[in-house]
Each structure stands twice: as C-alpha cells, then as structure tokens.
Amino acid sequence: MKVSKKPFLISSLILLLLSACTEQKGQNSFTEVRTQLKEINAVLLANAQQDASKLLPFSEAYLKQRHTALNEADVKLFTEFQIQELNYLIIQERYPERYLPWPASINVANNLNEEQKQAWQELVLTRLDDAKRSKILYNRYELEKLKTYSAQKSLSDLTEYLKTYKPRSRLGLYQLPNGKEWYQSKVNHYIGSVENPQVILAKIQDLTSDFDYQDNGFKSLDLVEIAKKYCSIVDGMNWQHEFVNLHATFDQCEKQDLLSYKYLMLVLAEIDLGIHYQAWSEQQAMVVLNQKISLEPEQAKELLEYIVMKPAAVLSLARVYF
C-alpha cells in the first residue's frame, strides 16, 4: 500500500511557518521596547510637542503598535523587574481601558493640532458610546476633568455629549466589568507579588491604628517626583509614571530617606484599597483621610483624585513600610 506524502508535507509546511513566526518575535531589547513605547505614547506625556505623526491614544493603530512592541520583547535580555513590568502591561490589554480612551490625569488635547483634535473628539465619542453598551463608565472625578478639558479646547461636540453623561455611582475600579480582577493585577504589579488586597488592607490598618492625627506638611502627591528626589531612577515602560519603574525604583531606594512619607503613604494605601476593592464611597474615604491627616478640602480632594486616577500606584511606595 502506497502511503501519501501529502499530509507530511502539509505538516512540515505548517511547522516551518510557525517556526518563522516564532523567530520574528522576541528580538527587541528593553531599551528598544522602551523607545518604541515612548514614541507610541508620545501624546500622553505632559508638555509633549504637537506632531501630526503622533498616534491618537487607544486608536486602532495605537493598540496594534503597542501590542506589537510589548510582544516583540526578548525577555532573555530583561531583568526580573523589567519582565514583571512587561507582563503587567501585557495583562492591562485585557481590561476595558480602551473603552475609556481619555485618561483623566492628562489633557491630551493640549498635545494635538487642530486636525488631530477633531479626530480625537470623534474617537472619544465613538468609544464612549461603545462603552455605555458594555456598562463601562467614567467616575465622577474623571467626568469632571473631561468636562474641563473639552471646554478648554473648544471640543464642542464632546462638551455637549458630556453634559448628559451619567458616570458610575462609585469611584472605585471594582464597579467596572472585571474591575476587581483589574485592580488585583495592579496590586500585584505595584506590590511585586501576588497578594490578597483584603490581607494587605488588614495589615495596613494594623499599622495605622496607633497613628495619632497629625499635620505632616504633605499637601500633594506625585510619586515620580518623590522617586526623583530621593532615589536612583530605574527606567520603566509605563507612560503613566513618565517611564519610571516605581516598584523597582523604591525597592532599591534607601528606606531611611523615605521615612518621612511613611504615615502619608500608609493612610493613602488604606484609602486606595478601600475605594477600589472594598467599595468605599467618596464620603467614607474622605472621613478616613481627614481623621488621620490635617488637610484643607481642596488638598484632600487632590490626594483622593490621585488615588482614583492611578489605582494601586501608592502601594509601590507604601509597600516599603510593611
């Protein structure tokens, strides 16, 4: 009986193609990936220069190029911290970030020319309509920021749309689809290991229970500025922290230099976990904040805004104290 060679040839061809695809991936060093991500996210950086060639955040072209950059990293050339951050950024692609394309922490329109502004407005409106159908909504703090940004830059269609936009009822990530899992991924990243948020919260509350009410002089929060002031910066790949790897930076920083932030960071970490995981209301978060730190109402809101817009980030510094 004559055996056909056709199946063998087809299998061999498939294996050859798969091999070729595999060889094309994982070729870029950390520096190359970081450079690519800085270019892809250029519009999301504060004070970026206007450039018509820049990608609009969370557009299809942006999402495709970001995915390619992350997945063409050669992890054999990466450190442990770099691999951990790379995995975090890849995991974030699973969650509903793309449906809320305008990060409330930055006025993206400042970095766009007039033609780009129109395209940006159309993209945001389309994504928000899609998001509504999936029950993915901005919170009140984010909506307030977006209303201000759109009015400042005369994005009239978006300004009108936001007048009737109904935000989700609470501030925390938990209220979004897969929100608790999304927050868990952030906790794992900033802590540097897989930890139960409930356990972390209990640990922090044990540490803060003996704290006396105090005014420690800290009225605003910028983790990147703290890192630059006291630590040797470790380069990262996340635009949200100006391409500084906060976990790695604070991990190698002299703990003694950061002691003055201990009280503030632990209190803010408690509130962060409360809002995003425990479903605390804004009022509950404000009560805890004002019970433990002497603040003016505007200062308290500024700290709460940071927590709301950069979930779990404070844990990158708070973790050095527990």
TORKOL-4160 file (C-alpha; in steps of 0.2 Angstrom, whole numbers, padded with zeros to 4 digits, m for minus):
322
<pt num="1" X="0000" Y="0000" Z="0000"/>
<pt num="2" X="0007" Y="0017" Z="m0005"/>
<pt num="3" X="0007" Y="0030" Z="0009"/>
<pt num="4" X="0003" Y="0048" Z="0003"/>
<pt num="5" X="0017" Y="0060" Z="0007"/>
<pt num="6" X="0004" Y="0075" Z="0006"/>
<pt num="7" X="m0001" Y="0076" Z="0025"/>
<pt num="8" X="0018" Y="0075" Z="0030"/>
<pt num="9" X="0022" Y="0089" Z="0018"/>
<pt num="10" X="0007" Y="0100" Z="0024"/>
<pt num="11" X="0013" Y="0097" Z="0042"/>
<pt num="12" X="0031" Y="0101" Z="0038"/>
<pt num="13" X="0025" Y="0117" Z="0029"/>
<pt num="14" X="0014" Y="0122" Z="0045"/>
<pt num="15" X="0029" Y="0119" Z="0056"/>
<pt num="16" X="0040" Y="0129" Z="0045"/>
<pt num="17" X="0028" Y="0144" Z="0045"/>
<pt num="18" X="0026" Y="0143" Z="0064"/>
<pt num="19" X="0045" Y="0142" Z="0066"/>
<pt num="20" X="0047" Y="0158" Z="0056"/>
<pt num="21" X="0033" Y="0167" Z="0066"/>
<pt num="22" X="0042" Y="0162" Z="0082"/>
<pt num="23" X="0059" Y="0168" Z="0076"/>
<pt num="24" X="0051" Y="0185" Z="0071"/>
<pt num="25" X="0046" Y="0188" Z="0089"/>
<pt num="26" X="0056" Y="0192" Z="0105"/>
<pt num="27" X="0070" Y="0201" Z="0096"/>
<pt num="28" X="0070" Y="0218" Z="0105"/>
<pt num="29" X="0080" Y="0223" Z="0120"/>
<pt num="30" X="0072" Y="0233" Z="0134"/>
<pt num="31" X="0079" Y="0249" Z="0128"/>
<pt num="32" X="0072" Y="0246" Z="0111"/>
<pt num="33" X="0055" Y="0242" Z="0118"/>
<pt num="34" X="0055" Y="0257" Z="0129"/>
<pt num="35" X="0060" Y="0268" Z="0115"/>
<pt num="36" X="0045" Y="0261" Z="0105"/>
<pt num="37" X="0033" Y="0264" Z="0119"/>
<pt num="38" X="0039" Y="0281" Z="0122"/>
<pt num="39" X="0035" Y="0285" Z="0104"/>
<pt num="40" X="0018" Y="0276" Z="0103"/>
<pt num="41" X="0013" Y="0285" Z="0119"/>
<pt num="42" X="0020" Y="0302" Z="0115"/>
<pt num="43" X="0004" Y="0311" Z="0115"/>
<pt num="44" X="0000" Y="0305" Z="0133"/>
<pt num="45" X="0016" Y="0314" Z="0140"/>
<pt num="46" X="0014" Y="0331" Z="0149"/>
<pt num="47" X="0020" Y="0345" Z="0138"/>
<pt num="48" X="0023" Y="0335" Z="0123"/>
<pt num="49" X="0026" Y="0344" Z="0107"/>
<pt num="50" X="0012" Y="0344" Z="0094"/>
<pt num="51" X="0017" Y="0332" Z="0080"/>
<pt num="52" X="0004" Y="0327" Z="0066"/>
<pt num="53" X="0013" Y="0310" Z="0065"/>
<pt num="54" X="0009" Y="0305" Z="0083"/>
<pt num="55" X="m0004" Y="0291" Z="0086"/>
<pt num="56" X="m0020" Y="0295" Z="0095"/>
<pt num="57" X="m0021" Y="0286" Z="0111"/>
<pt num="58" X="m0031" Y="0270" Z="0110"/>
<pt num="59" X="m0035" Y="0271" Z="0092"/>
<pt num="60" X="m0034" Y="0255" Z="0082"/>
<pt num="61" X="m0017" Y="0260" Z="0076"/>
<pt num="62" X="m0011" Y="0264" Z="0093"/>
<pt num="63" X="m0017" Y="0247" Z="0100"/>
<pt num="64" X="m0009" Y="0237" Z="0087"/>
<pt num="65" X="0008" Y="0246" Z="0088"/>
<pt num="66" X="0008" Y="0245" Z="0107"/>
<pt num="67" X="0003" Y="0226" Z="0106"/>
<pt num="68" X="0017" Y="0223" Z="0094"/>
<pt num="69" X="0030" Y="0232" Z="0104"/>
<pt num="70" X="0026" Y="0223" Z="0120"/>
<pt num="71" X="0026" Y="0206" Z="0112"/>
<pt num="72" X="0042" Y="0208" Z="0102"/>
<pt num="73" X="0052" Y="0210" Z="0118"/>
<pt num="74" X="0066" Y="0197" Z="0120"/>
<pt num="75" X="0064" Y="0193" Z="0139"/>
<pt num="76" X="0081" Y="0185" Z="0139"/>
<pt num="77" X="0088" Y="0202" Z="0139"/>
<pt num="78" X="0077" Y="0209" Z="0153"/>
<pt num="79" X="0080" Y="0210" Z="0171"/>
<pt num="80" X="0067" Y="0202" Z="0184"/>
<pt num="81" X="0059" Y="0220" Z="0187"/>
<pt num="82" X="0058" Y="0223" Z="0168"/>
<pt num="83" X="0050" Y="0206" Z="0165"/>
<pt num="84" X="0037" Y="0210" Z="0179"/>
<pt num="85" X="0033" Y="0227" Z="0172"/>
<pt num="86" X="0032" Y="0220" Z="0154"/>
<pt num="87" X="0020" Y="0206" Z="0160"/>
<pt num="88" X="0009" Y="0219" Z="0169"/>
<pt num="89" X="0007" Y="0230" Z="0153"/>
<pt num="90" X="0003" Y="0215" Z="0143"/>
<pt num="91" X="m0011" Y="0210" Z="0156"/>
<pt num="92" X="m0018" Y="0228" Z="0155"/>
<pt num="93" X="m0023" Y="0225" Z="0137"/>
<pt num="94" X="m0036" Y="0213" Z="0143"/>
<pt num="95" X="m0046" Y="0226" Z="0153"/>
<pt num="96" X="m0058" Y="0240" Z="0147"/>
<pt num="97" X="m0045" Y="0254" Z="0147"/>
<pt num="98" X="m0048" Y="0256" Z="0128"/>
<pt num="99" X="m0066" Y="0260" Z="0130"/>
<pt num="100" X="m0062" Y="0275" Z="0141"/>
<pt num="101" X="m0048" Y="0282" Z="0130"/>
<pt num="102" X="m0046" Y="0299" Z="0138"/>
<pt num="103" X="m0035" Y="0297" Z="0154"/>
<pt num="104" X="m0042" Y="0309" Z="0166"/>
<pt num="105" X="m0025" Y="0313" Z="0173"/>
<pt num="106" X="m0019" Y="0322" Z="0157"/>
<pt num="107" X="m0027" Y="0335" Z="0145"/>
<pt num="108" X="m0022" Y="0325" Z="0129"/>
<pt num="109" X="m0029" Y="0339" Z="0118"/>
<pt num="110" X="m0015" Y="0350" Z="0124"/>
<pt num="111" X="m0003" Y="0340" Z="0113"/>
<pt num="112" X="m0014" Y="0339" Z="0097"/>
<pt num="113" X="m0015" Y="0351" Z="0082"/>
<pt num="114" X="m0032" Y="0356" Z="0076"/>
<pt num="115" X="m0034" Y="0342" Z="0064"/>
<pt num="116" X="m0029" Y="0329" Z="0077"/>
<pt num="117" X="m0041" Y="0337" Z="0090"/>
<pt num="118" X="m0056" Y="0334" Z="0078"/>
<pt num="119" X="m0051" Y="0316" Z="0075"/>
<pt num="120" X="m0048" Y="0314" Z="0094"/>
<pt num="121" X="m0065" Y="0321" Z="0098"/>
<pt num="122" X="m0073" Y="0308" Z="0086"/>
<pt num="123" X="m0063" Y="0294" Z="0093"/>
<pt num="124" X="m0068" Y="0298" Z="0111"/>
<pt num="125" X="m0086" Y="0300" Z="0106"/>
<pt num="126" X="m0087" Y="0283" Z="0097"/>
<pt num="127" X="m0078" Y="0274" Z="0111"/>
<pt num="128" X="m0089" Y="0281" Z="0125"/>
<pt num="129" X="m0104" Y="0275" Z="0115"/>
<pt num="130" X="m0097" Y="0258" Z="0114"/>
<pt num="131" X="m0093" Y="0258" Z="0132"/>
<pt num="132" X="m0110" Y="0263" Z="0138"/>
<pt num="133" X="m0117" Y="0247" Z="0129"/>
<pt num="134" X="m0105" Y="0237" Z="0140"/>
<pt num="135" X="m0109" Y="0247" Z="0156"/>
<pt num="136" X="m0091" Y="0254" Z="0156"/>
<pt num="137" X="m0092" Y="0272" Z="0163"/>
<pt num="138" X="m0081" Y="0285" Z="0169"/>
<pt num="139" X="m0082" Y="0290" Z="0188"/>
<pt num="140" X="m0087" Y="0307" Z="0194"/>
<pt num="141" X="m0070" Y="0314" Z="0196"/>
<pt num="142" X="m0065" Y="0308" Z="0179"/>
<pt num="143" X="m0080" Y="0316" Z="0171"/>
<pt num="144" X="m0077" Y="0332" Z="0180"/>
<pt num="145" X="m0059" Y="0333" Z="0172"/>
<pt num="146" X="m0065" Y="0328" Z="0155"/>
<pt num="147" X="m0078" Y="0342" Z="0155"/>
<pt num="148" X="m0065" Y="0354" Z="0159"/>
<pt num="149" X="m0053" Y="0348" Z="0146"/>
<pt num="150" X="m0066" Y="0348" Z="0132"/>
<pt num="151" X="m0072" Y="0365" Z="0136"/>
<pt num="152" X="m0054" Y="0372" Z="0137"/>
<pt num="153" X="m0050" Y="0366" Z="0120"/>
<pt num="154" X="m0067" Y="0370" Z="0112"/>
<pt num="155" X="m0072" Y="0352" Z="0108"/>
<pt num="156" X="m0090" Y="0357" Z="0106"/>
<pt num="157" X="m0097" Y="0340" Z="0102"/>
<pt num="158" X="m0089" Y="0331" Z="0116"/>
<pt num="159" X="m0093" Y="0346" Z="0128"/>
<pt num="160" X="m0111" Y="0344" Z="0123"/>
<pt num="161" X="m0111" Y="0325" Z="0125"/>
<pt num="162" X="m0103" Y="0326" Z="0142"/>
<pt num="163" X="m0117" Y="0337" Z="0149"/>
<pt num="164" X="m0129" Y="0322" Z="0149"/>
<pt num="165" X="m0116" Y="0309" Z="0153"/>
<pt num="166" X="m0120" Y="0299" Z="0168"/>
<pt num="167" X="m0105" Y="0292" Z="0177"/>
<pt num="168" X="m0104" Y="0276" Z="0188"/>
<pt num="169" X="m0110" Y="0279" Z="0205"/>
<pt num="170" X="m0094" Y="0275" Z="0214"/>
<pt num="171" X="m0076" Y="0280" Z="0212"/>
<pt num="172" X="m0068" Y="0263" Z="0213"/>
<pt num="173" X="m0062" Y="0251" Z="0199"/>
<pt num="174" X="m0072" Y="0237" Z="0207"/>
<pt num="175" X="m0088" Y="0244" Z="0199"/>
<pt num="176" X="m0082" Y="0241" Z="0181"/>
<pt num="177" X="m0084" Y="0224" Z="0172"/>
<pt num="178" X="m0070" Y="0213" Z="0179"/>
<pt num="179" X="m0065" Y="0228" Z="0190"/>
<pt num="180" X="m0059" Y="0218" Z="0205"/>
<pt num="181" X="m0048" Y="0207" Z="0194"/>
<pt num="182" X="m0041" Y="0223" Z="0185"/>
<pt num="183" X="m0037" Y="0230" Z="0202"/>
<pt num="184" X="m0029" Y="0214" Z="0208"/>
<pt num="185" X="m0017" Y="0215" Z="0193"/>
<pt num="186" X="m0012" Y="0232" Z="0198"/>
<pt num="187" X="m0009" Y="0227" Z="0216"/>
<pt num="188" X="0001" Y="0213" Z="0211"/>
<pt num="189" X="0012" Y="0224" Z="0200"/>
<pt num="190" X="0015" Y="0238" Z="0212"/>
<pt num="191" X="0017" Y="0226" Z="0227"/>
<pt num="192" X="0029" Y="0215" Z="0217"/>
<pt num="193" X="0020" Y="0199" Z="0221"/>
<pt num="194" X="0003" Y="0191" Z="0221"/>
<pt num="195" X="m0006" Y="0197" Z="0237"/>
<pt num="196" X="m0024" Y="0197" Z="0243"/>
<pt num="197" X="m0030" Y="0215" Z="0244"/>
<pt num="198" X="m0040" Y="0211" Z="0259"/>
<pt num="199" X="m0025" Y="0204" Z="0268"/>
<pt num="200" X="m0014" Y="0220" Z="0263"/>
<pt num="201" X="m0028" Y="0231" Z="0269"/>
<pt num="202" X="m0029" Y="0222" Z="0286"/>
<pt num="203" X="m0010" Y="0223" Z="0288"/>
<pt num="204" X="m0010" Y="0242" Z="0284"/>
<pt num="205" X="m0024" Y="0246" Z="0296"/>
<pt num="206" X="m0015" Y="0237" Z="0310"/>
<pt num="207" X="0000" Y="0249" Z="0306"/>
<pt num="208" X="m0011" Y="0265" Z="0305"/>
<pt num="209" X="m0022" Y="0261" Z="0320"/>
<pt num="210" X="m0009" Y="0268" Z="0333"/>
<pt num="211" X="m0006" Y="0283" Z="0322"/>
<pt num="212" X="m0010" Y="0300" Z="0330"/>
<pt num="213" X="m0019" Y="0313" Z="0320"/>
<pt num="214" X="m0006" Y="0324" Z="0313"/>
<pt num="215" X="m0001" Y="0338" Z="0300"/>
<pt num="216" X="0015" Y="0331" Z="0292"/>
<pt num="217" X="0016" Y="0345" Z="0279"/>
<pt num="218" X="0012" Y="0335" Z="0264"/>
<pt num="219" X="m0002" Y="0343" Z="0254"/>
<pt num="220" X="0000" Y="0335" Z="0237"/>
<pt num="221" X="0006" Y="0319" Z="0229"/>
<pt num="222" X="0017" Y="0314" Z="0215"/>
<pt num="223" X="0026" Y="0298" Z="0216"/>
<pt num="224" X="0038" Y="0301" Z="0202"/>
<pt num="225" X="0044" Y="0317" Z="0210"/>
<pt num="226" X="0047" Y="0308" Z="0226"/>
<pt num="227" X="0057" Y="0295" Z="0217"/>
<pt num="228" X="0067" Y="0308" Z="0208"/>
<pt num="229" X="0071" Y="0317" Z="0224"/>
<pt num="230" X="0077" Y="0303" Z="0235"/>
<pt num="231" X="0081" Y="0288" Z="0223"/>
<pt num="232" X="0091" Y="0282" Z="0209"/>
<pt num="233" X="0079" Y="0281" Z="0195"/>
<pt num="234" X="0076" Y="0264" Z="0187"/>
<pt num="235" X="0069" Y="0266" Z="0169"/>
<pt num="236" X="0052" Y="0259" Z="0165"/>
<pt num="237" X="0040" Y="0256" Z="0151"/>
<pt num="238" X="0024" Y="0264" Z="0158"/>
<pt num="239" X="0019" Y="0281" Z="0152"/>
<pt num="240" X="0008" Y="0284" Z="0167"/>
<pt num="241" X="0024" Y="0286" Z="0178"/>
<pt num="242" X="0034" Y="0295" Z="0165"/>
<pt num="243" X="0043" Y="0279" Z="0160"/>
<pt num="244" X="0050" Y="0277" Z="0178"/>
<pt num="245" X="0048" Y="0259" Z="0186"/>
<pt num="246" X="0041" Y="0264" Z="0203"/>
<pt num="247" X="0042" Y="0247" Z="0211"/>
<pt num="248" X="0060" Y="0244" Z="0206"/>
<pt num="249" X="0065" Y="0262" Z="0210"/>
<pt num="250" X="0058" Y="0262" Z="0228"/>
<pt num="251" X="0064" Y="0244" Z="0230"/>
<pt num="252" X="0082" Y="0249" Z="0229"/>
<pt num="253" X="0080" Y="0266" Z="0237"/>
<pt num="254" X="0087" Y="0269" Z="0255"/>
<pt num="255" X="0072" Y="0266" Z="0266"/>
<pt num="256" X="0079" Y="0279" Z="0279"/>
<pt num="257" X="0077" Y="0293" Z="0265"/>
<pt num="258" X="0058" Y="0288" Z="0263"/>
<pt num="259" X="0053" Y="0288" Z="0282"/>
<pt num="260" X="0045" Y="0305" Z="0281"/>
<pt num="261" X="0032" Y="0298" Z="0269"/>
<pt num="262" X="0028" Y="0283" Z="0280"/>
<pt num="263" X="0012" Y="0290" Z="0288"/>
<pt num="264" X="0005" Y="0298" Z="0272"/>
<pt num="265" X="0008" Y="0283" Z="0261"/>
<pt num="266" X="0001" Y="0270" Z="0273"/>
<pt num="267" X="m0015" Y="0281" Z="0275"/>
<pt num="268" X="m0017" Y="0283" Z="0256"/>
<pt num="269" X="m0014" Y="0265" Z="0253"/>
<pt num="270" X="m0028" Y="0261" Z="0265"/>
<pt num="271" X="m0039" Y="0273" Z="0256"/>
<pt num="272" X="m0034" Y="0266" Z="0239"/>
<pt num="273" X="m0038" Y="0248" Z="0244"/>
<pt num="274" X="m0054" Y="0254" Z="0252"/>
<pt num="275" X="m0060" Y="0264" Z="0236"/>
<pt num="276" X="m0055" Y="0251" Z="0223"/>
<pt num="277" X="m0058" Y="0235" Z="0232"/>
<pt num="278" X="m0069" Y="0237" Z="0247"/>
<pt num="279" X="m0082" Y="0248" Z="0238"/>
<pt num="280" X="m0079" Y="0263" Z="0249"/>
<pt num="281" X="m0089" Y="0279" Z="0245"/>
<pt num="282" X="m0081" Y="0296" Z="0242"/>
<pt num="283" X="m0088" Y="0301" Z="0259"/>
<pt num="284" X="m0081" Y="0286" Z="0268"/>
<pt num="285" X="m0064" Y="0289" Z="0260"/>
<pt num="286" X="m0064" Y="0307" Z="0265"/>
<pt num="287" X="m0069" Y="0303" Z="0283"/>
<pt num="288" X="m0054" Y="0292" Z="0285"/>
<pt num="289" X="m0042" Y="0304" Z="0276"/>
<pt num="290" X="m0047" Y="0319" Z="0287"/>
<pt num="291" X="m0047" Y="0309" Z="0303"/>
<pt num="292" X="m0029" Y="0305" Z="0300"/>
<pt num="293" X="m0021" Y="0320" Z="0291"/>
<pt num="294" X="m0024" Y="0338" Z="0293"/>
<pt num="295" X="m0030" Y="0345" Z="0276"/>
<pt num="296" X="m0040" Y="0358" Z="0268"/>
<pt num="297" X="m0054" Y="0352" Z="0257"/>
<pt num="298" X="m0045" Y="0356" Z="0241"/>
<pt num="299" X="m0030" Y="0347" Z="0247"/>
<pt num="300" X="m0040" Y="0331" Z="0252"/>
<pt num="301" X="m0049" Y="0331" Z="0235"/>
<pt num="302" X="m0032" Y="0332" Z="0226"/>
<pt num="303" X="m0025" Y="0317" Z="0236"/>
<pt num="304" X="m0041" Y="0307" Z="0233"/>
<pt num="305" X="m0040" Y="0312" Z="0214"/>
<pt num="306" X="m0023" Y="0304" Z="0213"/>
<pt num="307" X="m0029" Y="0288" Z="0221"/>
<pt num="308" X="m0044" Y="0287" Z="0210"/>
<pt num="309" X="m0035" Y="0291" Z="0193"/>
<pt num="310" X="m0019" Y="0280" Z="0197"/>
<pt num="311" X="m0026" Y="0265" Z="0206"/>
<pt num="312" X="m0014" Y="0255" Z="0217"/>
<pt num="313" X="0001" Y="0266" Z="0212"/>
<pt num="314" X="0003" Y="0272" Z="0230"/>
<pt num="315" X="0007" Y="0254" Z="0235"/>
<pt num="316" X="0023" Y="0255" Z="0226"/>
<pt num="317" X="0030" Y="0266" Z="0240"/>
<pt num="318" X="0018" Y="0261" Z="0254"/>
<pt num="319" X="0025" Y="0243" Z="0252"/>
<pt num="320" X="0042" Y="0248" Z="0259"/>
<pt num="321" X="0034" Y="0251" Z="0276"/>
<pt num="322" X="0026" Y="0234" Z="0279"/>
